[in-house]
């Protein structure tokens, strides 16, 4: 298992999509991320898709219209690692509890 390092924009997008495995329509994602610049949203989403952390039903998202017409979800193969990266303190607390019990 490798360590995943995320920046603030990536964490915001992952939290907005939801780490529980559900799907979000791109228009909802764009609406909820309205405080992020359009170019930053597209670049960050593209990076998450290229790393295979986010799955998308479109091949290319190069503009806001493409984002709004797409559907996104977290890749279940990386969900646990992403959850640990987004909530690092939760992971440490669980590890501490595990150590005390053994």
Order of alpha helices (4+ residues) and beta strands (2+ residues): alpha-beta-alpha-alpha-beta-alpha-beta-alpha-alpha
